C-alpha cells in the first residue's frame, strides 16, 4: 500500500492475510523523534538534514538520515535510542 499522509510518503507491505510486514516512510527533520534531532545537532552541528527514510519492521525501527553541508553528503543510520553510525559519505561535485 502506498499513500501520503500529512506530507509523509508511506509504503506498507502486508502478507496475504493482511498482517504487517514492514513500512518505509520518507519525510523531513521535523518528523524525527526529538531525542534523535538533539543528538544529530550535537554530533553533526555543521550539517543540515536533507531528508529521512524510516524503515520499520515488527522488531525494529531504523532511521537513515541524509545530511549535507557545502562539500559533502553524509548518511547516518540511527535506531530509536539515537545510537548513530555513518553509513555513507560522498563529496559533492563543485
N, C-alpha and C positions, 0 to 999 in steps of 0.2 A: 504494500500500500504506500503510495506517495501522496503527501499533502503539505500544505503550507499553513501554519498557524502562528499568528502574531509575528509574521515576517521570518519565521524559522522553518526552513525546508526540512521535512522529516520523511525518512524512508523506513518502513517497518516490515520485517519478514515474519510470517506466521507459518506453522506447519499445516498439514491438510486438515487437522482437527481444530484449527483456529487458535492454537497455543502460540504465545510469543516466543520467537527465536532470538531476534536481535533488532536493533534500530541504529540508524545513523542520522544525526541532526547536524545542520550547518547553521552557524549563527555568529554573532559578534561578541566582543568582550563583555558588554553589559549583561549578557545572559549567563556568564560563568558564575560559579559559586564564589562568594566573597572571599573565602579563605584562599582560593587559588589566585584570584586577582591580586590580593595582598602579597602573596609570595612571588608572583610574576613581577610586580612593581619593584620589589626589593632586589630580586635576583637579576632581573633584566631591565634595570632602570633606564638604560639608554635606548631601548627598543619600544615600538608600539605594536599593539595587536592588530593584525590584518584580518584574521578570521579564525574560527574554531570549528573543528569537526569532533563531535561527541559520538563515541561508539559504545553501545550498551548491549550487554547480554544478560541472561538471568543471573550470572555470577559476578559481573564486573561492569564498571563504567570507566572509560578512558577518554581523556581529552587530548586532542592533537591541536596545539595552538601555534598558528603561523605568526611569527614576529618579523618585523622589518626595521631596518634603520637605513641610512643613506647608502650604505655599501653592501648590505647582505640581507638574505632571508634565512631565518632560523625556525625549525620546527621543534617544539618542546612537547614531550609526552608527559601527561600528569594523571595520577589517579585521584580519587575523590578526597584523599587525605592531603593532597598537594605535594606528594613526592614526585619530583620532576627529573627528567633527563633529556638532554639534547639528542634528537634522533636524526636530524638533517641540518646541514648548513651550506648555503650556496652564496657565492659572490654575485652581486648584480653586475650586469654589463653596463659600462658607463659610456 
